[in-house]
Amino acid sequence: MTTAEKVAYLKGLTEGYGIDPAAKEGKILSTILEILEDLALDVEDLEDQVAELDEGLDVVSEDLADVEDTLCDVLDELDDEYDDDEDEDEDDGPLFYETECPVCGEIISLDEDVIDRPDIQCPACGAALHLTDEEDETDGE
C-alpha cells in the first residue's frame, strides 16, 4: 500500500467514525490529513522523478562506457605509434663516442663525423688527439 493510499484509508476512517470536521478536534485532524495527503502526493512525484533520473543515468553511463572504450582504443593506438616513433628516433640518431685527452685527462664526447677527421683537438686544452681503433692496437701486439 502506497503512502497516498494509507492517507486515503485514514481519511475514510475519520469519516466513518463520524468525526465532526467543525469540532476543534475534527478541524485539527482534517488539517493533519490534508497535510499528509499533500506530502504523500509529493513523495509519489519525487519517486517518479527519481525513477526517470535513474533511467537517464543508466543511458548516460552506457554512453560514457562507449566513450571510454573508444578513448582507450585511440590512446592505445597513439601509444603504439609513439613507441614506434621512439624506436625509429633511436636508430636514426648519431652515435657518440667518449675518449680521454692524453694531456689533460678531460673526457670528450665525439660523434661519428668528428671521429673521421684527422685534426681533432681537445676542447679543454687544445692538444691534438690521434684516435686509433682499439682493435688495430691489439692486432699489432
C-alpha positions in Angstrom: 0.0 0.0 0.0 1.4 3.4 -1.0 1.6 6.4 1.3 -1.2 8.1 -0.6 -3.4 5.0 -0.2 -2.7 4.9 3.6 -3.7 8.6 3.9 -6.9 7.9 2.0 -7.7 5.0 4.3 -7.1 7.2 7.3 -9.3 9.9 5.9 -12.0 7.2 5.3 -11.8 6.1 8.9 -12.3 9.6 10.3 -15.4 10.0 8.1 -16.6 6.5 9.1 -16.2 7.3 12.8 -18.3 10.4 12.3 -15.7 12.8 13.5 -17.2 16.3 13.1 -14.9 18.5 10.9 -16.5 21.5 12.6 -15.4 20.5 16.1 -12.0 21.5 17.4 -10.5 18.0 17.3 -12.1 17.5 13.8 -10.5 20.6 12.4 -7.1 19.6 13.7 -7.5 16.0 12.4 -8.8 17.2 8.9 -5.9 19.7 8.6 -3.4 16.9 9.5 -5.0 14.6 7.0 -4.7 17.3 4.2 -1.1 17.9 5.0 -0.4 14.1 4.9 -2.3 13.8 1.6 -0.1 16.6 0.1 3.1 15.0 1.5 2.1 11.6 0.0 1.5 13.2 -3.4 4.9 15.0 -3.2 6.6 11.7 -2.3 4.9 10.0 -5.3 6.1 12.8 -7.6 9.7 12.5 -6.2 9.7 8.8 -6.6 8.6 9.2 -10.3 11.4 11.8 -10.8 14.0 9.5 -9.2 12.9 6.7 -11.5 13.3 9.0 -14.5 16.7 10.2 -13.4 17.8 6.6 -12.8 16.8 5.6 -16.3 18.6 8.7 -17.7 21.7 7.9 -15.6 21.8 4.4 -17.0 21.7 5.8 -20.5 24.5 8.3 -19.7 26.5 5.6 -18.0 26.3 3.3 -21.1 27.3 6.2 -23.4 30.2 7.1 -21.1 31.4 3.5 -21.2 31.3 3.6 -25.0 33.3 6.9 -25.0 35.8 5.3 -22.5 36.3 2.3 -24.8 36.8 4.5 -27.8 39.2 6.8 -26.0 41.2 3.8 -24.6 41.5 2.4 -28.1 42.7 5.7 -29.5 45.2 6.2 -26.7 46.5 2.7 -27.2 47.0 3.4 -30.9 48.7 6.6 -30.1 51.0 4.8 -27.6 51.9 2.2 -30.2 52.7 5.0 -32.7 54.7 6.9 -30.2 56.6 3.7 -29.2 57.3 3.1 -32.9 58.5 6.7 -33.4 60.8 6.4 -30.4 62.3 3.2 -31.8 62.9 4.9 -35.2 64.4 8.0 -33.5 66.8 5.8 -31.6 68.0 4.2 -34.7 68.3 7.4 -36.7 70.3 9.4 -34.2 74.1 10.0 -34.4 76.4 7.8 -32.4 78.6 9.4 -29.8 81.9 8.1 -28.5 83.9 9.1 -25.5 87.6 9.4 -25.2 90.1 10.8 -22.7 92.5 13.5 -23.6 96.0 12.1 -23.0 97.3 15.6 -22.0 94.7 17.0 -19.6 92.6 13.9 -18.8 89.3 15.6 -19.9 86.5 13.2 -21.1 85.5 14.2 -24.6 82.3 13.2 -26.4 82.7 12.9 -30.2 80.1 12.0 -32.8 80.8 9.9 -35.9 81.5 12.8 -38.2 84.2 14.3 -35.9 86.0 10.9 -35.3 86.7 10.6 -39.1 88.6 14.0 -39.2 92.4 13.9 -38.8 92.7 17.2 -37.0 90.7 16.7 -33.7 91.7 18.9 -30.8 90.8 18.7 -27.1 88.3 21.5 -26.4 89.7 21.9 -22.9 93.5 22.2 -23.5 93.7 22.3 -27.4 96.0 19.3 -27.6 95.9 17.3 -30.8 94.1 14.0 -30.5 95.2 11.0 -32.5 92.4 8.4 -32.4 93.0 4.8 -33.3 90.7 1.7 -33.2 91.3 -0.4 -30.2 91.3 -3.5 -32.5 94.1 -2.1 -34.5 96.2 -1.6 -31.4 95.7 -5.1 -30.1 96.3 -6.7 -33.6 99.8 -5.0 -33.8 101.0 -6.5 -30.5 
